[in-house]
Amino acid sequence: MVKNGKGQGQQLYRCRDCRHQFFANGKFPRMRKPKTIVAAGFRLYFHGSSLRKVGRSLREILGTAADQSTIWRWTSKFVPQVDGLLINFTPHLSGVWHVDETTLRFRPSKPLSKWQKDHRVRRPGKDWWQWDAIDRGTRFVVGTRISKTRTFKEGAAFLMACSDLAPRPLQIITDGLPTYDRVIRKVFFSRYASRKVEHNYSEKGFRGNQLIERWHGTLEDRISAMRGLKSPQTLIPRGIAIDYNFLRPHLSLGRMTPAQAAQIDLPFNDGWGDLITWATVYRTLCQMKRAEPLAMG
């Protein structure tokens, strides 16, 4: 990296390898707010504050105003980038997965009719399902999936995605939903014919599967403040899982994060700020790699 003149009254730098020019002003590319402001906004948002409360907290504590629509645009922009980086890391898990599903209420932002407003009717919503898998030894959330039903097809798609991101488990613990037995035999027996995956049902309901129920409590803490989500394509559950896996220390893990317990130890001293920084660098490298064949042609 070398200095390369000035632009807009600021020092310009150039990367010797890719020839990319940039300002070292503590901001993400094409962003007006400093990195620390964005990181603080994400931290507050994924810990349960509403968009309005996040904007008010940033203004009162850090002295920087950020509208609720601005914070939502940050989420829509950076959560997919961070997720695209983190799926490249394979966690080293204990091999015992707790799998369960929970309901998510979706209330589309369709305006209420005049009759509904006059009679103070709440916006109608629909309940969908979120499938989750969490590792017992590391507390690492292996995967999530939102679906309209709890059919065999949806369960198989969920566990197939989990098996692509993490090593094969030795044991899977579920509740009494009949779909799980068929799904586990389909996904893991077909892929690992000589390796049996033990399927056990949780005993005494909640207490037998309390690890994943605790994760669902963390999920509910964030979503309850929103009184429902707007779309099944929402990025919020995935953002909560990233924050839970990589940025939240657990007392049961000796104050390590689940990612550190799973031997994914990355330098995230600034929390979401470092996560987004590494994701931005990774995206740039991928873009350069895709552009190489075009340049040669």
C-alpha positions in Angstrom: 0.0 0.0 0.0 1.4 3.4 -1.0 0.2 7.0 -0.9 -1.3 8.2 -4.2 -2.1 11.9 -4.0 -5.2 13.4 -2.5 -8.8 13.6 -3.4 -11.7 15.6 -1.9 -9.2 16.9 0.6 -8.2 13.4 1.9 -5.2 11.3 1.5 -5.5 8.6 -1.3 -3.9 5.2 -1.0 -3.3 2.6 -3.7 -2.8 -1.2 -3.3 0.3 -2.4 -5.1 -1.2 -5.7 -5.9 -4.6 -4.9 -7.3 -4.0 -1.1 -8.1 -7.2 -0.3 -6.2 -7.4 3.3 -4.8 -9.1 4.1 -1.5 -9.4 6.6 1.4 -8.1 5.4 4.8 -10.9 7.4 6.6 -12.3 4.6 8.8 -15.3 4.1 6.6 -16.5 1.2 4.5 -16.5 1.7 0.7 -19.3 4.0 -0.4 -20.5 4.6 3.1 -20.9 8.0 4.9 -20.9 6.7 8.4 -17.7 5.5 10.2 -17.1 1.8 10.7 -17.6 2.2 14.4 -21.1 3.6 14.0 -22.2 0.8 11.7 -20.7 -1.8 14.0 -22.5 -0.3 17.1 -25.8 -0.2 15.1 -25.6 -3.8 14.2 -24.7 -4.8 17.8 -27.7 -3.0 19.2 -30.0 -4.2 16.5 -29.2 -7.9 16.8 -29.3 -7.7 20.6 -33.0 -6.8 20.6 -33.3 -3.0 20.0 -35.8 -1.8 17.4 -34.6 0.2 14.5 -35.9 3.4 16.1 -34.2 2.7 19.4 -30.9 2.0 17.6 -31.1 5.3 15.7 -31.9 7.1 19.0 -29.1 5.4 20.9 -26.5 6.2 18.2 -27.6 9.9 18.3 -27.6 10.1 22.1 -24.5 8.1 22.9 -22.2 8.5 19.9 -23.6 11.8 18.6 -24.3 10.5 15.1 -27.8 10.5 13.6 -28.9 7.4 11.6 -32.5 7.0 10.4 -34.2 3.6 10.8 -34.3 3.1 7.1 -30.6 3.7 6.9 -29.9 1.0 9.5 -32.2 -1.4 7.7 -30.2 -0.8 4.4 -27.0 -1.6 6.3 -28.5 -4.9 7.3 -29.7 -5.7 3.8 -26.3 -4.8 2.3 -23.8 -6.4 4.8 -25.5 -9.5 6.2 -25.3 -11.4 2.9 -21.7 -10.3 2.4 -20.7 -11.5 5.8 -22.6 -14.8 5.4 -20.8 -15.3 2.0 -17.5 -15.1 3.8 -18.3 -17.2 6.8 -19.7 -20.2 5.0 -16.1 -20.9 3.8 -15.0 -21.9 7.3 -15.7 -25.4 8.4 -16.5 -25.7 12.2 -15.0 -28.5 14.2 -18.0 -29.7 16.2 -18.7 -32.2 18.9 -20.8 -34.3 16.7 -24.0 -34.1 18.7 -26.7 -31.9 17.1 -29.9 -30.7 18.7 -32.5 -30.1 15.9 -35.9 -28.4 16.4 -38.2 -26.0 14.8 -40.0 -22.8 16.0 -42.8 -20.6 14.6 -42.2 -17.2 13.1 -45.0 -14.8 12.6 -45.0 -12.8 9.3 -47.1 -9.7 8.9 -46.7 -8.2 5.4 -46.6 -4.4 5.3 -49.9 -4.2 3.4 -51.9 -1.2 4.5 -55.0 -1.7 6.6 -58.4 -1.0 5.2 -60.5 1.8 6.5 -62.7 -0.7 8.3 -59.8 -2.3 9.9 -58.4 1.0 11.1 -61.8 2.1 12.4 -62.2 -1.1 14.4 -58.5 -1.2 15.4 -57.9 -4.6 13.9 -54.2 -5.7 14.0 -52.6 -6.5 10.7 -53.3 -10.2 9.9 -50.3 -12.5 9.9 -49.3 -16.0 9.0 -47.1 -18.5 11.0 -44.2 -20.1 9.2 -41.5 -22.5 10.6 -37.8 -22.0 11.2 -35.7 -25.2 11.3 -32.6 -24.9 13.5 -29.6 -27.2 14.4 -27.1 -26.4 17.2 -24.1 -28.4 18.3 -24.0 -29.5 21.9 -20.3 -29.2 22.7 -19.7 -25.8 21.0 -23.1 -24.2 21.0 -22.5 -23.4 17.3 -25.7 -22.9 15.3 -25.1 -25.2 12.3 -27.9 -24.0 10.1 -31.3 -22.4 9.8 -34.1 -22.6 7.3 -37.5 -20.9 7.0 -40.4 -22.9 5.4 -44.1 -22.7 5.2 -44.6 -26.3 6.3 -42.9 -29.1 8.2 -42.9 -31.6 5.4 -40.3 -34.3 4.6 -39.2 -32.2 1.6 -38.5 -29.1 3.7 -36.8 -31.1 6.5 -34.5 -32.9 3.9 -33.5 -29.6 2.3 -32.6 -28.2 5.7 -30.5 -31.1 6.9 -28.9 -31.3 3.4 -27.7 -27.7 3.7 -26.4 -28.4 7.2 -24.4 -31.4 6.0 -22.8 -29.3 3.3 -21.5 -26.7 5.9 -20.4 -29.0 8.8 -18.9 -32.4 9.3 -21.3 -35.4 9.6 -22.7 -35.7 13.1 -22.6 -38.8 15.2 -25.9 -38.2 16.9 -29.0 -36.0 16.3 -31.5 -35.3 19.0 -35.0 -34.1 18.0 -38.5 -33.9 19.4 -41.2 -36.4 18.5 -42.0 -34.9 15.0 -42.4 -38.1 12.8 -40.7 -36.3 9.8 -37.3 -36.3 11.5 -36.7 -40.1 11.4 -37.3 -40.3 7.6 -35.3 -37.1 6.9 -32.2 -38.3 8.9 -32.2 -41.7 7.2 -32.6 -40.1 3.8 -29.9 -37.4 4.1 -27.2 -39.2 6.1 -27.7 -42.8 5.2 -27.7 -42.1 1.5 -24.6 -40.0 1.7 -22.7 -42.1 4.3 -24.0 -45.6 3.7 -21.3 -47.2 5.9 -21.6 -44.6 8.7 -24.7 -44.7 10.9 -26.0 -41.4 12.4 -27.8 -42.2 15.6 -31.2 -40.6 16.0 -32.5 -40.0 19.5 -35.7 -38.3 20.8 -35.5 -35.8 23.5 -36.8 -36.9 26.9 -39.2 -35.0 29.0 -40.0 -32.5 26.3 -38.2 -29.1 26.8 -35.6 -30.3 29.2 -34.2 -32.9 26.8 -33.7 -30.4 24.1 -33.0 -27.3 26.1 -29.9 -26.1 24.2 -31.8 -25.4 21.1 -34.8 -24.0 23.1 -32.4 -21.5 24.6 -31.3 -20.5 21.1 -35.0 -20.1 20.2 -35.2 -17.8 23.2 -32.4 -15.6 21.8 -34.2 -15.5 18.5 -37.4 -14.5 20.1 -35.7 -11.7 22.1 -34.9 -10.0 18.8 -38.1 -10.7 16.8 -40.6 -10.0 19.6 -39.6 -6.3 19.5 -40.6 -6.3 15.8 -44.1 -7.8 16.5 -43.6 -10.1 13.5 -41.4 -10.2 10.3 -42.4 -9.0 6.9 -41.1 -11.6 4.5 -39.9 -15.2 4.6 -36.8 -14.0 2.7 -35.8 -11.8 5.6 -32.1 -11.7 6.6 -32.8 -11.1 10.3 -32.6 -14.8 11.5 -29.4 -15.3 9.7 -27.9 -12.1 11.1 -28.9 -13.2 14.6 -27.2 -16.6 14.0 -24.0 -14.8 12.8 -23.9 -12.6 15.9 -24.6 -15.6 18.2 -21.9 -17.8 16.6 -19.1 -15.3 16.2 -19.6 -12.4 18.6 -21.4 -13.6 21.8 -19.1 -15.2 24.4 -20.7 -18.0 26.5 -20.0 -18.7 30.2 -20.4 -22.4 29.6 -17.6 -22.2 27.0 -15.2 -20.3 29.3 -16.2 -17.0 27.7 -15.4 -18.2 24.2 -17.7 -17.6 21.3 -19.2 -20.7 19.7 -17.0 -20.1 16.7 -13.9 -20.1 18.8 -15.0 -23.3 20.5 -15.4 -24.7 17.0 -11.8 -23.7 16.2 -12.7 -20.8 14.0 -10.6 -18.1 15.6 -10.7 -14.9 13.4 -9.6 -11.4 14.5 -12.9 -9.8 15.3 -11.7 -7.2 17.9 -14.3 -4.7 16.6 -17.2 -7.1 16.3 -19.4 -6.4 13.3 -16.9 -3.8 12.1 -14.2 -6.4 11.6 -16.7 -8.9 10.2 -17.8 -6.5 7.5 -14.2 -5.4 6.8 -13.1 -9.0 6.1 -16.3 -9.7 4.1 -15.6 -6.6 1.9 -12.0 -7.7 1.3 -13.2 -11.2 0.4 -15.9 -9.8 -2.0 -13.2 -7.7 -3.7 -10.9 -10.6 -4.2 -13.7 -12.7 -5.6 -14.6 -9.9 -8.1 -10.9 -9.7 -9.1 -10.8 -13.4 -9.7 -13.9 -13.4 -11.9 -12.5 -10.5 -13.9 -9.2 -12.2 -14.7 -10.5 -14.5 -17.5 -12.3 -11.5 -19.1 -9.1 -9.5 -19.0 -7.1 -12.4 -20.6 -9.7 -12.9 -23.3 
